[in-house]
Amino acid sequence: MLEIRPTCENCNKPLPNDSAEAMICSYECTYCKDCVDNVLYNVCPNCGGGFEKRPIRPTDCLTGNCTDKHPVGENVVFNPIDKEKFEKVRAHFADVVPENR
């Protein structure tokens, strides 16, 4: 089950459960759309993978699976990228589409 982290790992922008700006990689590294597009260029600095829009966990418990029974995460992961270190990762993956990384 996704943790639904509450902020962007790079800029610390709030990304609540219902945010349309939250993007995640396959390891659930969480960034805002602005950082993914303009800082990371769709390359996760932690794994090299690409990003997808993070799903929104339902709040209506009709099915029994909702935020009341499965709360979203509260653990803030704030780890701004080291631009020099990231440039090597970005350069390596820049011309490879995410599904081929």
Jmol script that loads the backbone (N, CA, C; Angstrom):
load data "model"
ATOM      1  N   MET A   1       0.844  -1.176   0.000  1.00  0.00           N
ATOM      2  CA  MET A   1       0.000   0.000   0.000  1.00  0.00           C
ATOM      3  C   MET A   1       0.889   1.239   0.000  1.00  0.00           C
ATOM      4  N   LEU A   2       0.546   2.208  -0.810  1.00  0.00           N
ATOM      5  CA  LEU A   2       1.321   3.438  -0.884  1.00  0.00           C
ATOM      6  C   LEU A   2       1.287   4.196   0.442  1.00  0.00           C
ATOM      7  N   GLU A   3       2.432   4.774   0.771  1.00  0.00           N
ATOM      8  CA  GLU A   3       2.533   5.568   1.991  1.00  0.00           C
ATOM      9  C   GLU A   3       1.828   6.916   1.846  1.00  0.00           C
ATOM     10  N   ILE A   4       1.789   7.471   0.642  1.00  0.00           N
ATOM     11  CA  ILE A   4       1.238   8.808   0.377  1.00  0.00           C
ATOM     12  C   ILE A   4       1.991   9.846   1.220  1.00  0.00           C
ATOM     13  N   ARG A   5       3.252  10.057   0.862  1.00  0.00           N
ATOM     14  CA  ARG A   5       4.091  11.018   1.589  1.00  0.00           C
ATOM     15  C   ARG A   5       3.550  12.436   1.429  1.00  0.00           C
ATOM     16  N   PRO A   6       3.677  13.248   2.483  1.00  0.00           N
ATOM     17  CA  PRO A   6       2.985  14.537   2.514  1.00  0.00           C
ATOM     18  C   PRO A   6       3.674  15.723   1.848  1.00  0.00           C
ATOM     19  N   THR A   7       4.938  15.573   1.411  1.00  0.00           N
ATOM     20  CA  THR A   7       5.649  16.723   0.838  1.00  0.00           C
ATOM     21  C   THR A   7       6.592  16.287  -0.285  1.00  0.00           C
ATOM     22  N   CYS A   8       7.025  17.267  -1.066  1.00  0.00           N
ATOM     23  CA  CYS A   8       8.035  17.047  -2.099  1.00  0.00           C
ATOM     24  C   CYS A   8       9.386  16.851  -1.429  1.00  0.00           C
ATOM     25  N   GLU A   9      10.101  15.831  -1.825  1.00  0.00           N
ATOM     26  CA  GLU A   9      11.409  15.547  -1.231  1.00  0.00           C
ATOM     27  C   GLU A   9      12.439  16.622  -1.546  1.00  0.00           C
ATOM     28  N   ASN A  10      12.259  17.350  -2.648  1.00  0.00           N
ATOM     29  CA  ASN A  10      13.246  18.347  -3.030  1.00  0.00           C
ATOM     30  C   ASN A  10      12.942  19.736  -2.474  1.00  0.00           C
ATOM     31  N   CYS A  11      11.716  20.220  -2.645  1.00  0.00           N
ATOM     32  CA  CYS A  11      11.400  21.604  -2.250  1.00  0.00           C
ATOM     33  C   CYS A  11      10.521  21.693  -1.008  1.00  0.00           C
ATOM     34  N   ASN A  12      10.055  20.561  -0.516  1.00  0.00           N
ATOM     35  CA  ASN A  12       9.232  20.476   0.693  1.00  0.00           C
ATOM     36  C   ASN A  12       7.816  21.054   0.511  1.00  0.00           C
ATOM     37  N   LYS A  13       7.384  21.226  -0.733  1.00  0.00           N
ATOM     38  CA  LYS A  13       6.022  21.705  -1.008  1.00  0.00           C
ATOM     39  C   LYS A  13       5.024  20.694  -0.451  1.00  0.00           C
ATOM     40  N   PRO A  14       3.977  21.146   0.228  1.00  0.00           N
ATOM     41  CA  PRO A  14       2.953  20.222   0.714  1.00  0.00           C
ATOM     42  C   PRO A  14       2.269  19.489  -0.436  1.00  0.00           C
ATOM     43  N   LEU A  15       2.122  18.184  -0.290  1.00  0.00           N
ATOM     44  CA  LEU A  15       1.447  17.348  -1.281  1.00  0.00           C
ATOM     45  C   LEU A  15       0.439  16.466  -0.555  1.00  0.00           C
ATOM     46  N   PRO A  16      -0.684  17.048  -0.151  1.00  0.00           N
ATOM     47  CA  PRO A  16      -1.687  16.272   0.569  1.00  0.00           C
ATOM     48  C   PRO A  16      -2.252  15.154  -0.301  1.00  0.00           C
ATOM     49  N   ASN A  17      -2.973  14.262   0.300  1.00  0.00           N
ATOM     50  CA  ASN A  17      -3.556  13.114  -0.393  1.00  0.00           C
ATOM     51  C   ASN A  17      -4.255  13.488  -1.693  1.00  0.00           C
ATOM     52  N   ASP A  18      -4.976  14.599  -1.710  1.00  0.00           N
ATOM     53  CA  ASP A  18      -5.759  14.975  -2.891  1.00  0.00           C
ATOM     54  C   ASP A  18      -5.002  15.859  -3.887  1.00  0.00           C
ATOM     55  N   SER A  19      -3.693  15.962  -3.740  1.00  0.00           N
ATOM     56  CA  SER A  19      -2.903  16.807  -4.622  1.00  0.00           C
ATOM     57  C   SER A  19      -2.788  16.214  -6.023  1.00  0.00           C
ATOM     58  N   ALA A  20      -3.044  17.047  -7.021  1.00  0.00           N
ATOM     59  CA  ALA A  20      -2.848  16.646  -8.411  1.00  0.00           C
ATOM     60  C   ALA A  20      -1.405  16.897  -8.842  1.00  0.00           C
ATOM     61  N   GLU A  21      -0.600  17.458  -7.954  1.00  0.00           N
ATOM     62  CA  GLU A  21       0.792  17.799  -8.251  1.00  0.00           C
ATOM     63  C   GLU A  21       1.778  16.727  -7.810  1.00  0.00           C
ATOM     64  N   ALA A  22       1.329  15.713  -7.082  1.00  0.00           N
ATOM     65  CA  ALA A  22       2.236  14.701  -6.527  1.00  0.00           C
ATOM     66  C   ALA A  22       2.638  13.682  -7.590  1.00  0.00           C
ATOM     67  N   MET A  23       3.928  13.447  -7.688  1.00  0.00           N
ATOM     68  CA  MET A  23       4.488  12.483  -8.638  1.00  0.00           C
ATOM     69  C   MET A  23       5.351  11.493  -7.845  1.00  0.00           C
ATOM     70  N   ILE A  24       5.321  10.206  -8.251  1.00  0.00           N
ATOM     71  CA  ILE A  24       6.124   9.195  -7.568  1.00  0.00           C
ATOM     72  C   ILE A  24       6.855   8.313  -8.576  1.00  0.00           C
ATOM     73  N   CYS A  25       7.977   7.734  -8.112  1.00  0.00           N
ATOM     74  CA  CYS A  25       8.674   6.729  -8.912  1.00  0.00           C
ATOM     75  C   CYS A  25       8.244   5.355  -8.386  1.00  0.00           C
ATOM     76  N   SER A  26       8.816   4.294  -8.915  1.00  0.00           N
ATOM     77  CA  SER A  26       8.390   2.949  -8.499  1.00  0.00           C
ATOM     78  C   SER A  26       8.776   2.624  -7.056  1.00  0.00           C
ATOM     79  N   TYR A  27       9.677   3.407  -6.470  1.00  0.00           N
ATOM     80  CA  TYR A  27      10.044   3.222  -5.061  1.00  0.00           C
ATOM     81  C   TYR A  27       9.290   4.187  -4.154  1.00  0.00           C
ATOM     82  N   GLU A  28       8.376   4.939  -4.723  1.00  0.00           N
ATOM     83  CA  GLU A  28       7.546   5.909  -4.032  1.00  0.00           C
ATOM     84  C   GLU A  28       8.295   7.159  -3.586  1.00  0.00           C
ATOM     85  N   CYS A  29       9.445   7.432  -4.214  1.00  0.00           N
ATOM     86  CA  CYS A  29      10.075   8.729  -4.000  1.00  0.00           C
ATOM     87  C   CYS A  29       9.045   9.742  -4.487  1.00  0.00           C
ATOM     88  N   THR A  30       8.829  10.803  -3.722  1.00  0.00           N
ATOM     89  CA  THR A  30       7.722  11.714  -3.979  1.00  0.00           C
ATOM     90  C   THR A  30       8.221  13.131  -4.242  1.00  0.00           C
ATOM     91  N   TYR A  31       7.808  13.678  -5.369  1.00  0.00           N
ATOM     92  CA  TYR A  31       8.203  15.031  -5.757  1.00  0.00           C
ATOM     93  C   TYR A  31       6.994  15.751  -6.340  1.00  0.00           C
ATOM     94  N   CYS A  32       7.028  17.075  -6.299  1.00  0.00           N
ATOM     95  CA  CYS A  32       5.959  17.846  -6.937  1.00  0.00           C
ATOM     96  C   CYS A  32       6.205  17.870  -8.440  1.00  0.00           C
ATOM     97  N   LYS A  33       5.157  18.125  -9.200  1.00  0.00           N
ATOM     98  CA  LYS A  33       5.249  18.130 -10.656  1.00  0.00           C
ATOM     99  C   LYS A  33       6.250  19.165 -11.141  1.00  0.00           C
ATOM    100  N   ASP A  34       6.320  20.312 -10.486  1.00  0.00           N
ATOM    101  CA  ASP A  34       7.262  21.353 -10.887  1.00  0.00           C
ATOM    102  C   ASP A  34       8.709  20.852 -10.778  1.00  0.00           C
ATOM    103  N   CYS A  35       9.058  20.189  -9.673  1.00  0.00           N
ATOM    104  CA  CYS A  35      10.420  19.661  -9.521  1.00  0.00           C
ATOM    105  C   CYS A  35      10.692  18.541 -10.528  1.00  0.00           C
ATOM    106  N   VAL A  36       9.713  17.668 -10.756  1.00  0.00           N
ATOM    107  CA  VAL A  36       9.881  16.578 -11.727  1.00  0.00           C
ATOM    108  C   VAL A  36      10.148  17.141 -13.124  1.00  0.00           C
ATOM    109  N   ASP A  37       9.394  18.159 -13.519  1.00  0.00           N
ATOM    110  CA  ASP A  37       9.519  18.718 -14.867  1.00  0.00           C
ATOM    111  C   ASP A  37      10.707  19.652 -15.043  1.00  0.00           C
ATOM    112  N   ASN A  38      11.002  20.475 -14.032  1.00  0.00           N
ATOM    113  CA  ASN A  38      11.971  21.556 -14.213  1.00  0.00           C
ATOM    114  C   ASN A  38      13.293  21.400 -13.482  1.00  0.00           C
ATOM    115  N   VAL A  39      13.375  20.433 -12.582  1.00  0.00           N
ATOM    116  CA  VAL A  39      14.625  20.199 -11.854  1.00  0.00           C
ATOM    117  C   VAL A  39      15.167  18.803 -12.152  1.00  0.00           C
ATOM    118  N   LEU A  40      14.275  17.812 -12.115  1.00  0.00           N
ATOM    119  CA  LEU A  40      14.692  16.415 -12.274  1.00  0.00           C
ATOM    120  C   LEU A  40      14.572  15.906 -13.708  1.00  0.00           C
ATOM    121  N   TYR A  41      13.797  16.583 -14.525  1.00  0.00           N
ATOM    122  CA  TYR A  41      13.598  16.184 -15.929  1.00  0.00           C
ATOM    123  C   TYR A  41      13.166  14.723 -16.061  1.00  0.00           C
ATOM    124  N   ASN A  42      12.241  14.327 -15.176  1.00  0.00           N
ATOM    125  CA  ASN A  42      11.658  12.982 -15.146  1.00  0.00           C
ATOM    126  C   ASN A  42      12.686  11.882 -14.880  1.00  0.00           C
ATOM    127  N   VAL A  43      13.727  12.202 -14.115  1.00  0.00           N
ATOM    128  CA  VAL A  43      14.718  11.206 -13.708  1.00  0.00           C
ATOM    129  C   VAL A  43      14.785  11.235 -12.179  1.00  0.00           C
ATOM    130  N   CYS A  44      14.405  10.125 -11.543  1.00  0.00           N
ATOM    131  CA  CYS A  44      14.471  10.070 -10.078  1.00  0.00           C
ATOM    132  C   CYS A  44      15.929  10.094  -9.644  1.00  0.00           C
ATOM    133  N   PRO A  45      16.306  11.013  -8.749  1.00  0.00           N
ATOM    134  CA  PRO A  45      17.696  11.090  -8.308  1.00  0.00           C
ATOM    135  C   PRO A  45      18.117   9.907  -7.438  1.00  0.00           C
ATOM    136  N   ASN A  46      17.152   9.162  -6.938  1.00  0.00           N
ATOM    137  CA  ASN A  46      17.459   8.039  -6.047  1.00  0.00           C
ATOM    138  C   ASN A  46      17.593   6.709  -6.783  1.00  0.00           C
ATOM    139  N   CYS A  47      16.768   6.504  -7.839  1.00  0.00           N
ATOM    140  CA  CYS A  47      16.796   5.208  -8.531  1.00  0.00           C
ATOM    141  C   CYS A  47      17.005   5.312 -10.032  1.00  0.00           C
ATOM    142  N   GLY A  48      16.873   6.508 -10.605  1.00  0.00           N
ATOM    143  CA  GLY A  48      17.034   6.676 -12.043  1.00  0.00           C
ATOM    144  C   GLY A  48      15.761   6.425 -12.834  1.00  0.00           C
ATOM    145  N   GLY A  49      14.702   6.017 -12.167  1.00  0.00           N
ATOM    146  CA  GLY A  49      13.433   5.744 -12.847  1.00  0.00           C
ATOM    147  C   GLY A  49      12.691   7.008 -13.205  1.00  0.00           C
ATOM    148  N   GLY A  50      11.572   6.834 -13.871  1.00  0.00           N
ATOM    149  CA  GLY A  50      10.719   7.955 -14.229  1.00  0.00           C
ATOM    150  C   GLY A  50       9.617   8.130 -13.201  1.00  0.00           C
ATOM    151  N   PHE A  51       8.777   9.108 -13.412  1.00  0.00           N
ATOM    152  CA  PHE A  51       7.704   9.434 -12.483  1.00  0.00           C
ATOM    153  C   PHE A  51       6.336   9.289 -13.121  1.00  0.00           C
ATOM    154  N   GLU A  52       5.360   9.002 -12.280  1.00  0.00           N
ATOM    155  CA  GLU A  52       3.953   8.950 -12.664  1.00  0.00           C
ATOM    156  C   GLU A  52       3.158   9.735 -11.634  1.00  0.00           C
ATOM    157  N   LYS A  53       1.971  10.178 -12.016  1.00  0.00           N
ATOM    158  CA  LYS A  53       1.097  10.881 -11.078  1.00  0.00           C
ATOM    159  C   LYS A  53       0.731   9.935  -9.939  1.00  0.00           C
ATOM    160  N   ARG A  54       0.857  10.437  -8.718  1.00  0.00           N
ATOM    161  CA  ARG A  54       0.501   9.619  -7.559  1.00  0.00           C
ATOM    162  C   ARG A  54      -1.014   9.525  -7.454  1.00  0.00           C
ATOM    163  N   PRO A  55      -1.545   8.306  -7.248  1.00  0.00           N
ATOM    164  CA  PRO A  55      -2.992   8.190  -7.085  1.00  0.00           C
ATOM    165  C   PRO A  55      -3.466   8.837  -5.788  1.00  0.00           C
ATOM    166  N   ILE A  56      -4.737   9.174  -5.768  1.00  0.00           N
ATOM    167  CA  ILE A  56      -5.363   9.765  -4.585  1.00  0.00           C
ATOM    168  C   ILE A  56      -6.123   8.664  -3.861  1.00  0.00           C
ATOM    169  N   ARG A  57      -5.835   8.481  -2.572  1.00  0.00           N
ATOM    170  CA  ARG A  57      -6.546   7.474  -1.791  1.00  0.00           C
ATOM    171  C   ARG A  57      -7.959   7.969  -1.510  1.00  0.00           C
ATOM    172  N   PRO A  58      -8.978   7.147  -1.764  1.00  0.00           N
ATOM    173  CA  PRO A  58     -10.363   7.549  -1.538  1.00  0.00           C
ATOM    174  C   PRO A  58     -10.627   7.927  -0.072  1.00  0.00           C
ATOM    175  N   THR A  59     -11.536   8.863   0.091  1.00  0.00           N
ATOM    176  CA  THR A  59     -11.952   9.243   1.438  1.00  0.00           C
ATOM    177  C   THR A  59     -13.305   8.630   1.789  1.00  0.00           C
ATOM    178  N   ASP A  60     -14.021   8.145   0.790  1.00  0.00           N
ATOM    179  CA  ASP A  60     -15.323   7.504   1.003  1.00  0.00           C
ATOM    180  C   ASP A  60     -15.091   6.027   1.302  1.00  0.00           C
ATOM    181  N   CYS A  61     -15.528   5.561   2.460  1.00  0.00           N
ATOM    182  CA  CYS A  61     -15.251   4.191   2.904  1.00  0.00           C
ATOM    183  C   CYS A  61     -16.291   3.157   2.472  1.00  0.00           C
ATOM    184  N   LEU A  62     -17.034   3.423   1.434  1.00  0.00           N
ATOM    185  CA  LEU A  62     -18.019   2.466   0.965  1.00  0.00           C
ATOM    186  C   LEU A  62     -17.392   1.087   0.737  1.00  0.00           C
ATOM    187  N   THR A  63     -16.185   1.038   0.179  1.00  0.00           N
ATOM    188  CA  THR A  63     -15.525  -0.241  -0.105  1.00  0.00           C
ATOM    189  C   THR A  63     -14.711  -0.756   1.079  1.00  0.00           C
ATOM    190  N   GLY A  64     -14.526   0.065   2.104  1.00  0.00           N
ATOM    191  CA  GLY A  64     -13.698  -0.326   3.239  1.00  0.00           C
ATOM    192  C   GLY A  64     -12.241   0.072   3.076  1.00  0.00           C
ATOM    193  N   ASN A  65     -11.898   0.599   1.926  1.00  0.00           N
ATOM    194  CA  ASN A  65     -10.525   1.041   1.670  1.00  0.00           C
ATOM    195  C   ASN A  65     -10.526   2.544   1.469  1.00  0.00           C
ATOM    196  N   CYS A  66     -10.135   3.260   2.514  1.00  0.00           N
ATOM    197  CA  CYS A  66     -10.170   4.712   2.455  1.00  0.00           C
ATOM    198  C   CYS A  66      -9.191   5.279   3.473  1.00  0.00           C
ATOM    199  N   THR A  67      -9.112   6.596   3.497  1.00  0.00           N
ATOM    200  CA  THR A  67      -8.168   7.254   4.394  1.00  0.00           C
ATOM    201  C   THR A  67      -8.501   7.039   5.872  1.00  0.00           C
ATOM    202  N   ASP A  68      -9.769   6.825   6.202  1.00  0.00           N
ATOM    203  CA  ASP A  68     -10.118   6.575   7.604  1.00  0.00           C
ATOM    204  C   ASP A  68      -9.520   5.246   8.093  1.00  0.00           C
ATOM    205  N   LYS A  69      -9.553   4.232   7.247  1.00  0.00           N
ATOM    206  CA  LYS A  69      -9.055   2.911   7.633  1.00  0.00           C
ATOM    207  C   LYS A  69      -7.590   2.711   7.288  1.00  0.00           C
ATOM    208  N   HIS A  70      -7.114   3.438   6.296  1.00  0.00           N
ATOM    209  CA  HIS A  70      -5.715   3.351   5.864  1.00  0.00           C
ATOM    210  C   HIS A  70      -5.187   4.771   5.713  1.00  0.00           C
ATOM    211  N   PRO A  71      -4.812   5.409   6.828  1.00  0.00           N
ATOM    212  CA  PRO A  71      -4.387   6.810   6.795  1.00  0.00           C
ATOM    213  C   PRO A  71      -3.188   7.036   5.876  1.00  0.00           C
ATOM    214  N   VAL A  72      -3.105   8.234   5.348  1.00  0.00           N
ATOM    215  CA  VAL A  72      -1.958   8.604   4.518  1.00  0.00           C
ATOM    216  C   VAL A  72      -0.752   8.841   5.431  1.00  0.00           C
ATOM    217  N   GLY A  73       0.440   8.791   4.834  1.00  0.00           N
ATOM    218  CA  GLY A  73       1.673   8.939   5.595  1.00  0.00           C
ATOM    219  C   GLY A  73       1.863  10.326   6.180  1.00  0.00           C
ATOM    220  N   GLU A  74       2.588  10.368   7.262  1.00  0.00           N
ATOM    221  CA  GLU A  74       2.936  11.637   7.897  1.00  0.00           C
ATOM    222  C   GLU A  74       4.440  11.861   7.902  1.00  0.00           C
ATOM    223  N   ASN A  75       5.197  10.870   7.419  1.00  0.00           N
ATOM    224  CA  ASN A  75       6.651  10.941   7.426  1.00  0.00           C
ATOM    225  C   ASN A  75       7.150  11.866   6.316  1.00  0.00           C
ATOM    226  N   VAL A  76       7.716  12.998   6.697  1.00  0.00           N
ATOM    227  CA  VAL A  76       8.259  13.953   5.735  1.00  0.00           C
ATOM    228  C   VAL A  76       9.673  13.506   5.365  1.00  0.00           C
ATOM    229  N   VAL A  77       9.911  13.350   4.070  1.00  0.00           N
ATOM    230  CA  VAL A  77      11.240  13.038   3.563  1.00  0.00           C
ATOM    231  C   VAL A  77      11.711  14.280   2.816  1.00  0.00           C
ATOM    232  N   PHE A  78      12.564  15.060   3.458  1.00  0.00           N
ATOM    233  CA  PHE A  78      13.072  16.289   2.847  1.00  0.00           C
ATOM    234  C   PHE A  78      14.557  16.091   2.607  1.00  0.00           C
ATOM    235  N   ASN A  79      14.907  15.870   1.348  1.00  0.00           N
ATOM    236  CA  ASN A  79      16.272  15.568   0.971  1.00  0.00           C
ATOM    237  C   ASN A  79      16.565  16.263  -0.361  1.00  0.00           C
ATOM    238  N   PRO A  80      16.764  17.604  -0.336  1.00  0.00           N
ATOM    239  CA  PRO A  80      16.997  18.327  -1.591  1.00  0.00           C
ATOM    240  C   PRO A  80      18.153  17.696  -2.371  1.00  0.00           C
ATOM    241  N   ILE A  81      18.010  17.687  -3.690  1.00  0.00           N
ATOM    242  CA  ILE A  81      19.031  17.033  -4.492  1.00  0.00           C
ATOM    243  C   ILE A  81      20.358  17.784  -4.432  1.00  0.00           C
ATOM    244  N   ASP A  82      21.424  17.021  -4.514  1.00  0.00           N
ATOM    245  CA  ASP A  82      22.767  17.558  -4.677  1.00  0.00           C
ATOM    246  C   ASP A  82      22.928  17.714  -6.194  1.00  0.00           C
ATOM    247  N   LYS A  83      22.895  18.931  -6.679  1.00  0.00           N
ATOM    248  CA  LYS A  83      22.854  19.172  -8.126  1.00  0.00           C
ATOM    249  C   LYS A  83      24.049  18.561  -8.856  1.00  0.00           C
ATOM    250  N   GLU A  84      25.224  18.610  -8.261  1.00  0.00           N
ATOM    251  CA  GLU A  84      26.408  18.048  -8.908  1.00  0.00           C
ATOM    252  C   GLU A  84      26.310  16.521  -9.011  1.00  0.00           C
ATOM    253  N   LYS A  85      25.911  15.883  -7.934  1.00  0.00           N
ATOM    254  CA  LYS A  85      25.763  14.425  -7.930  1.00  0.00           C
ATOM    255  C   LYS A  85      24.625  14.000  -8.868  1.00  0.00           C
ATOM    256  N   PHE A  86      23.510  14.734  -8.828  1.00  0.00           N
ATOM    257  CA  PHE A  86      22.364  14.390  -9.657  1.00  0.00           C
ATOM    258  C   PHE A  86      22.676  14.537 -11.138  1.00  0.00           C
ATOM    259  N   GLU A  87      23.492  15.498 -11.514  1.00  0.00           N
ATOM    260  CA  GLU A  87      23.792  15.720 -12.931  1.00  0.00           C
ATOM    261  C   GLU A  87      24.355  14.459 -13.582  1.00  0.00           C
ATOM    262  N   LYS A  88      25.139  13.681 -12.864  1.00  0.00           N
ATOM    263  CA  LYS A  88      25.682  12.423 -13.402  1.00  0.00           C
ATOM    264  C   LYS A  88      24.556  11.419 -13.653  1.00  0.00           C
ATOM    265  N   VAL A  89      23.610  11.324 -12.725  1.00  0.00           N
ATOM    266  CA  VAL A  89      22.469  10.414 -12.873  1.00  0.00           C
ATOM    267  C   VAL A  89      21.590  10.876 -14.025  1.00  0.00           C
ATOM    268  N   ARG A  90      21.280  12.162 -14.053  1.00  0.00           N
ATOM    269  CA  ARG A  90      20.425  12.716 -15.109  1.00  0.00           C
ATOM    270  C   ARG A  90      21.049  12.499 -16.479  1.00  0.00           C
ATOM    271  N   ALA A  91      22.340  12.782 -16.598  1.00  0.00           N
ATOM    272  CA  ALA A  91      23.019  12.628 -17.885  1.00  0.00           C
ATOM    273  C   ALA A  91      22.987  11.171 -18.358  1.00  0.00           C
ATOM    274  N   HIS A  92      23.122  10.251 -17.429  1.00  0.00           N
ATOM    275  CA  HIS A  92      23.117   8.824 -17.777  1.00  0.00           C
ATOM    276  C   HIS A  92      21.765   8.374 -18.326  1.00  0.00           C
ATOM    277  N   PHE A  93      20.682   8.890 -17.745  1.00  0.00           N
ATOM    278  CA  PHE A  93      19.338   8.448 -18.117  1.00  0.00           C
ATOM    279  C   PHE A  93      18.582   9.409 -19.035  1.00  0.00           C
ATOM    280  N   ALA A  94      19.130  10.559 -19.311  1.00  0.00           N
ATOM    281  CA  ALA A  94      18.407  11.616 -20.036  1.00  0.00           C
ATOM    282  C   ALA A  94      17.816  11.177 -21.367  1.00  0.00           C
ATOM    283  N   ASP A  95      18.521  10.385 -22.116  1.00  0.00           N
ATOM    284  CA  ASP A  95      18.050  10.004 -23.445  1.00  0.00           C
ATOM    285  C   ASP A  95      17.407   8.622 -23.486  1.00  0.00           C
ATOM    286  N   VAL A  96      17.107   8.079 -22.315  1.00  0.00           N
ATOM    287  CA  VAL A  96      16.481   6.762 -22.232  1.00  0.00           C
ATOM    288  C   VAL A  96      15.082   6.933 -21.660  1.00  0.00           C
ATOM    289  N   VAL A  97      14.066   6.523 -22.400  1.00  0.00           N
ATOM    290  CA  VAL A  97      12.706   6.661 -21.887  1.00  0.00           C
ATOM    291  C   VAL A  97      12.560   5.798 -20.631  1.00  0.00           C
ATOM    292  N   PRO A  98      11.749   6.244 -19.663  1.00  0.00           N
ATOM    293  CA  PRO A  98      11.641   5.532 -18.385  1.00  0.00           C
ATOM    294  C   PRO A  98      11.389   4.033 -18.495  1.00  0.00           C
ATOM    295  N   GLU A  99      10.551   3.603 -19.451  1.00  0.00           N
ATOM    296  CA  GLU A  99      10.249   2.173 -19.541  1.00  0.00           C
ATOM    297  C   GLU A  99      11.449   1.342 -20.007  1.00  0.00           C
ATOM    298  N   ASN A 100      12.510   1.991 -20.484  1.00  0.00           N
ATOM    299  CA  ASN A 100      13.712   1.262 -20.907  1.00  0.00           C
ATOM    300  C   ASN A 100      14.902   1.457 -19.981  1.00  0.00           C
ATOM    301  N   ARG A 101      14.677   2.097 -18.852  1.00  0.00           N
ATOM    302  CA  ARG A 101      15.781   2.319 -17.920  1.00  0.00           C
ATOM    303  C   ARG A 101      16.021   1.062 -17.139  1.00  0.00           C
TER     304      ARG A 101
END
end "model"
wireframe off; spacefill off
backbone 0.3
color backbone group
